[in-house]
């Protein structure tokens, strides 16, 4: 087992935690890439040419979906806050 784990820490697999700068700067990063995804969604980020430092394959779709959902979540919260404020 120790030998297997030592091999896992080398090569491409060692880079599984790499996160693209674009993802780190995205407002949806914590929603899109929660720590509950195994290896931070690595299976949806790998490209032979660039390794793991890529956006998720569904990035654009996720951004559109989260933006659309935001309208339905934030509007009721703002409305409720205004009614309590007085």
LINHULIN-V404581 format. One line per field, one symbol per residue. phi: phi as a letter, one per 40 degrees, with the letter a starting at -180 (. if undefined). psi: psi as a letter, one per 30 degrees, with the letter a starting at -180 (. if undefined). A space follows every 50 residues. Layout:
phi->???
psi->???
This chain:
phi->.ccccccccbgcccccccbcccccccccdcccbccccdffgdcbbcbdcb gccbccccdccccccccccdccccdcccccccccch
psi->eeeeeeefglbeefgffkkleeeffkfgefeeilffkkhhgefgfkkefg bfilllfgeeeeeeeeeeeeefeeeeeeeeeeeef.
